[in-house]
Amino acid sequence: MNIKYAIGVDYGTESGRAVLVRLSDGAEIAEHVTPYRHNVIDERLPETGLKLEHDWALQHPADYIEVLEQSVPAVVRESGIDPADIIGLGIDFTACTMLPINEAGQPLCFDPAYKENPHSWVKLWKHHAAQDEANRINEIAAARGEAFLPRYGGKISSEWMLAKVWQILNEAPDIYETADQFVEATDWVVGQMTGNIVRNSCTAGYKAVWHKQDGYPNRAFLKALDERLEDLAETKLRGDVLPLGTKAGELTAEMAARMGLAAGTAIAVGNVDAHAAVPAVGVVTPGKLVMAMGTSICHMLLGSEEKQVEGMCGVVEDGIIPGYFGYEAGQSAVGDIFAWYVDEAVPAYVVDAAKGEGISVHEWLEKAAAELNVGESGVLALDWWNGNRSVLVDTNLTGMLVGLTLLTKPQEIYRALLEATAFGTRKIIDAFHSNGVEVHELYACGGLPQKNRLLMQIYADVTNREIKIAASKQTPALGAAMFGAVAAGASKGGYDSVVDAAAAMARVRKETFKPIPANVAVYEKLYAEYNLLHDYYGRGANDVMKRLKAIKEEASSTL
């Protein structure tokens, strides 16, 4: 029997990675990572050096193509596999990561006439500068009683398509007018491979307020936002919206030559990183929350009916697995918070101690923090270093540490930050559970579960639930490869559904993290205190975080 393979390409915040997967059992034969040449553009534009305002986060679309040109050929070379046996390719992406394109499908930032305008570039998922637009969208939608609003937990995020498009219209109307379409980066990259841009139901449903029956928000609502937006859905968001697993097209001869694959290889429609990870850990039924844990966390859950849950990022029919309603929630910063502490706030003696032991600063802090009893430090944190995605949906909130003294040690602060992110996840689980969307088990994938055992034990203790860990180190890429196999179909050696693909290819580790009852009891007390701070600073009783941010912006603008 001729063994068949698929490739999954996972586009993260700082790099892209390709994984070559054997379809019979999901074995990962080869992988390769390409760091983005321009990384996250959040201070100055490339070449021109134009300074960006606060809360901006852009990327260079050429970096995405470079991943295809470097990582895909690398995994083919490393494996020694005949490209003819690679029958499908799927990609996943951060979202909403969007860009304006011209009629030829090319990014406006490639055009010398527009590259000096930051609105011509890719707006990364964590671009939060459209918060004013998001606030107005939510006010107007609530006042009009728009039916779509409850499907997104009562608030549309500044991270999503509509707020970002409206920001472009407000601040760079020439870019808005010139743009032929606004597209998700995942759809743009698929379009570069196939020669035809199509939209996928996952990003359209979760990030662009598209509904399987109702479509996008109607003209009357868009006009109520801004008369210039009235025809947005039919013009600049136009295009077929195809379900996950659909074949978007076939790899063109030109791109096949650049990627080292066979022309005509099936290319699946784009997907979102966290959503692609769900079948990759074998979750194809309700009650199992999948946490894609990295710089941020996306929480994915299946349900049998549509429910309203505060702060969820959306509920989309067939949005993750066909036949179920897919729920999404999330935290805007998790690994990013730990990285901030290590990069910006750890004393030199910790760096020296870690170097002396031949380990990373993260490993040193984890080891020292693991020696502490739960609650021993007296330090508590709020996990809003990059705003709050769920359940408050407010990017203007900021981080907080409480309980510091002259005796507080770095490992105590580090542990408090780990715990804060676990409390944030607990808050999300409680919101789902109390609204009839049950959560019985947790699954974790991504970079953090592979590296930080203390973190996973804390999550088990705080949530009082067992956590299963993905066996794959590249779970979203594995899921993307599954969808690539579905795009090819069983007749070509792939699969006819992602459920079939998951049954053969998904894997989790034998070892799990189980809650420790003594820890659970103390964390219940700390979680109660977290909740008090969460509601006091997050629900309007004290808007000091937003006032400080306003003062900061005013002071910065006078420089």
N, C-alpha and C positions, 0 to 999 in steps of 0.2 A: 504493500500500500504506500502510495506517495504521501509523505507527511507534509501538511500545509501549515502556513504561518500567517500572522498578521502583525502589523506594527501599530503601536499606540504612541502618539506624541502628546506629551503633557506640557502645556505652556503655563509656567508659574509666574510669580511676581518678579523674580530676578534672573530666571534662566528657563530654558526649554530642554526637555529630555525625551529621547526616543527609546522605546523598549520593544524588542523583537520577541514575540510570544508564540509558543507552539500551541496549536489549537486543540490538540487532543487532550491536553491536561493543564494548560495554562502555565507551563514552565517558561520562565523568562530566560531566554537564551543569551541575549546581549542587551546592554544599555549604554547610552552615551548622553552626556550633559553638555550643552552649549550655553555658557553664561551670556546674557545680553550685553552686547558691546556698549550700549548706552545706559544700561541698568534702568533705574527709575529716575525720571527727569522731574525733580521737584524743587530745584533751586534756580537753574538757568537753562535756557534753550541751547541745544548744541549749535556750534558754529557762531551764531550771532551773540550768544552770551546774555540775551535778554533775561532780566530777573523776573521770576515768577512770583505771584502773590501767594499769601498763605493758603494752605489747604489744596494746592495744586499737585497733581501727580500725573505725569505724562509718560509715554513711551514712544520709541522709534519703530515704526512698522517693518523697517528693513531687518531689524533684529530677529523678527519672527521667521522671515524667509531664510535667514542665515542658519537657523536651527534645522530647517529642512535640508539645507545644502551640506551641513556638517554632521549632524547627529544621525540622520537616516543612512547615509552611505557608510558611516562608521559602524553601525550595528550590522549592516549587511556584510561588510568586510570582516568584522570580528567573528561572525558566525560561520562564514564560508558557505552560506546557504545560497542556492540558485534563486535570483530574484523572481523567476517564474513561479516559484513555490510560495511566494508572499502574495496572498490573494486579496488582502484588504488592508486599508489603513484608516484609522480614526484619530481624531484629535480632541483634546479637551482644553479649556481655557479658563483663566480668571474672568469674572463677569460681575457687573457690566463693564467691559472694556471695549470702548466704542471709538469709531473714527468717521470723519466725513470723507466721501470718495467722489470722484468726478464720473462723467459718463463712461469713461473707459475702465472704470473700476479701480482707479489708482488713488492713493491717499493724497489729499490736498497738500500735505506737508512736503510731498515730493516736488511740488511746483514752486520754482523760485519766487513766483509772484505772491505766494502765501506762506512760505516757510517761516517768515519772521513773525507771523501771528500765532500765538500759542494755541488758539482754537482750531488750527488746521491739523494739529497733532492728535495722536491716540490719547484719549482720556482713560487712564488706568482705572481699575475698579475702585481704588481708594482715593480717587480725586473727589474731594469733598467741598469744592468751591461753589457748588450749585445748591447749597443749603437754603438760600433765600428762595430760589425757585421751588424747591421741594416744599417749603413751608406754605407757599401760595397754592401749590397744587393740592395740598392736603386741606387747606382752609376752604378752597372753592369746591373741591370734591365732597367734603363733609356738608357744606351748606346746601349743595344741590342734591344730597342724598344719593350720590353715584353708587351703583350696585357693585362696582369693582372694588371699592375701598375696603370693605370687610375681608375680601379675599387676601389682602396684604396686611392684615393685622391692624387696619385702621390708618396706616401711614405709608406713603410712597417715599422711598429713600432718595437722598441726594446722590447716591451712588448709581442710580438707575438711568435708563435711557431718556425718559421724558424730561427729567430735571436737567440733565446734561445738554440735551438738544435745546431746551429753552434758554439755558445760560448762553449758548452760542448765539442764539437769535438776539438776546438782549445785549450782549457785549461785543459781538462781531457779526452784525447782520449781513455783511458782504460774504463772509464764510458760509453762513446759512443759505443765502441765495445761490451761491456758486455750487454748493454741495448737491450732487445728483441724488445721493442717498446717505443716510446714516446707518452704519452697520456694526454689528458686533465683530470684534477682531477674529473670533473663531470662524464666523461666516466668511470674512474676507480671506483668511488663509485658505480655507477650503476652496473658495472661488479662484484663488491663485493656482491651486493644483488642478482644478477641473476646467477652468475657463468660464465658469458660470456661477454667479453668486446666488445662493438660496439661503433662506433663513431657517433656523431650527426651532422646534417648538419649545425647547428647554429655555434658551435665553429669551425668546419672544415672550414666553409665558411668565417667567419669574422676573425678568428685568425690564420688559417693555409693556407690561400690563395687557398682554394679548390673551384672549380667552378662546378656547376651542370652539365654543358656540357663538360667542358675541364679537369676536375679533378685538381690535384695539378700542380704546375709549372713543366715543362717537364724536362727530363733527361739532355738535352743539357744545359739548364739554370743552373740546380743544379751543373752540372760538371764545368760550367764556374765560379761558386762561389768557388768550391773546389772539386777536383776530388774524394775525399772520400765521397762526398754527392751525387754522381750521382744516386745511387739506393735508396736514402732515401725514396721516395714516395712508392716504391714497397715493401720495407722491414720494416723500423722502423715506418712508418706512415700507414702501410697497414691496411686493415680491411674495412668492410662495413660501408658506411656513410648513415645513415638513417634519413628521414625527422622528424621534430618535431611532436609529437603526436603518433609516432610509438611505439608499445610495444617492448621494448628491450628484454623482457623475463619475467619470473615469479619469485617471491620471493622464494629462496631456503628454505628448511626446517630448515637448520642450522641458517640462518639469521632471519627467521620468529620467531624462538625461542628467539633470542637475542633482537628482536625488538617488540615482543608482538603482532605480526600480524599473519594472516593466511597464511600458505604456499600456493603458487600459486597466490598470489595477483599480479595484473598486474603492472609492473614497466615500466614507460615511458623512452625513451631515454633522456639523459641529456640535459640541456638547460643553457643559460646564464641568470644571475639575471635580468638585465635590459630588455632583450628581453622577458622574461617570464612575466614581469610586463605589457607589452603592452595590451594583451587581458584582463588582470585583471582590467584595468580601462575602458574597453569597446571599445578600439580603434581597429577597424578592417577595416578601410578605410583610404585613403590618406588625407594629409593636416593637420594632428594632430600630433604635436611633443610631445612625452612622455619623461619627464625628470625623471630618476631614481636618486634621490638626496640623497647622503649619504657622505661617506668619499670622494668620487669623484662623478662625474655626467656622466651617459651615456645618450645620446640623441638619441631616436629611432623615425623613421619616415617611413611611407609607401608611395610608389610611384607606378604609373602604368607602368612606363618604366625605363630603365636603363640610368642614367645620370652620367656625370663626375662632381664631386664636390671637390674643393680643401680641403685637410686635412681630408676628411671623413675616418672613420675607415673601411669602406667597404660598398658595395651594393651587396646583396645576394638575388638571386631569391628564393622565398619561405622561406627566412631566418627568418622571424618573423611570418607572417600570410600567409598561402597558397594562391597563386594567385596574390601576389604582390611582388614587389621588396622591400626588407627591407634595409633601410639606417641606419647607425650608425655613430655617432660622439661622442666626449666626452671631459671632462676636468679631468686631472689627480689628481687634489686635489681641494676640495671644503670644506666639513666639516673638513677635515684634517687641512686646513689652519686656520679655526676658533679655532680648538683644539690646534694647535701650539701656537697661540697667548695667549690663556687662560693658557696653561701649562707653557709657557716659557717666556712670555713678559709682563704679566699684573702686575702692582704694587701691593704691599701688601695691600694698603688701599682699593683697589677694592675688593680683597678677603675678607677683614674684613667687608666691607660694605655689601657685598652679604650675608655673614654669619649672620650678624646682622639682616638682613631682612628675613632670613630664605629661601633664594632662591639661585640658582646656579649662578656662575660667568657669565655664558652665558646669563642667564635671566637678571641679573643686567645690563650687557653691552647692551643687546637688548633694555631694557627699556630706558636707558640713550641715546642710539643712536637714538631711535625713536623720541626723543624730538628735534633733530637737523633738520633744514631745509636742503633740498637737496643742496649740494654745500657749505654749511656753513663752513665746516671745512677747506676747501682748500687743502684737502689731496686726493691723487689719488694713486691707487696701480695697479700693474700687478700681475695676479693670477698664477704665475708660480712656486710656492713653491715646486712642484714635477714635474717640467718640463711642457711642453705643448703638449697635445695630439692632439687637433684640434684647429686651422687649420694648425699649423706650424709643428706638428709631430716632436718635438725635445725635448728629455728629458734632454739635457744639458743646457736648459734655467733655470733661477732662478727667485725668487720673487723680487719685488721692491716696495718701498714706496716713493712718491714724495710729497713735500709740508709741511714736518714737521717743526715745529718751537718750541721755548721754551714754547709756550702756548698750544701746542697740547695735547689733553686729550685722555685717553685710549678709550673712547667710539667713538671718532672721527676716530681713527685708526681702530677700530672694524668695524665701518660702512663702511670705505673705503675698507676693505677686503670683506665685503658682496657685495658691489657694484662691485668690481673687478671681482668676479665670475659671476655676472650678465652680465657684459660687455663681458666676455668670451663666455657666452651663446649667447648673441646678435651677436657676431662675427660669430658663427656657423650658427645661423639662417640666417644671411645675406648671408653667403656662399651658403646655400641651395637655398634660394629664388632667388638669382641672377643667379643660374644655372638651373632654371626651375623646381626645386623641391619645391613646394609651402608649406608654413607653415602659417596656419590661426589661429589655436588654440594651446594652450599649456596645457599639463596635467602634474601634478607633483605627484610623489609618493616617498616613502622612509622615512627615519627618519627625515630629515630636514624640510619638509613641515608640519610635525605634531608638530614641536616644535618652529618654528621661523616665526611668522606672518610678522615681519618686512622684513625678507629676501624675502618672497613671494611677498609682495607689491613692493619691489625694483625690483624684476624680472619682474613684470607686467609693472612697469613704464619704465624700461630700454628697454624692448622689445616692448612696446606699444601693448601688446596683453593680452587678458583675460586668466587667468590661472584657470583650474579646478583641484581640489585636490582629490586624491583617498580616498575613505571612509575607505578602509582597512589600518591598520597600518603595515601590512605584505604583501604588494602587490606582490612582486615576488613569495612568498610562495603560495599565492592564485592562481597566474598564473600557478605555477608548479603543484598545485593540479588539475587545469583545464586540463592540459596535461595528468596527471594521469588518470583523468576520460575519456579522449579521448582514452588513451591506453587500457582501459577496454572495451570501446565501449558501444553503446546504448543497445545492447542485454543484457548486464550485469547491466544496470541501469545507465550507464554513458552517454557519447555523442559520436557521430560519427565525429564531427569536432570541432575545437576550436572556430569557429564562433558561432556554436550552444551553446557551453559551455559559451561563453562570454555573449550571449543574456540573459541567465538565471542567471549567477553568478556574473557578473561585477557590481561594484558600485562606484559612485563618490559622494562627498558631495554636498549638495544644495548650500552652500556658495561658491562663487568664488572670486578671486582677480581681480579687474578691474583697468586698468591704470588711474591714476589721471592726467588730462591734464597739469596742472601747473608743476607737477614733470617731466612729459615726456619732456617738453620744456627744462628744465635745464639739464636733463640727456642727451639730444641730444648734448649739448655743452661739457659735461664731456666725453661722448663717443667719440667725435671727438678727444679730447686730448688723451684718451686711445688708439685710433687707431694710432696716431702719435708715441706714445711710443712703442706700439705693433710692428709696422713695423720697427722702428729705431733699437730696440734691438733684434727683432726676425727674421728679414730678411737679416741680414748681414752688415748693415751700421755700427753698432758698436757691436763687439763681446766681449765686456768687461765681460759679464757674463761667457762666456766660458773660457776666459783667467784667470779670478779669480778662476774658478773651477780647471783649470789645475795647477795653483800655489798652491791651497789647496791640491790637490792630491800629488804634488811633496813634499810639506812640510810634509804631513802625512807619506809618504813613508820613510822619513829619521828618523822618530822617533824610 
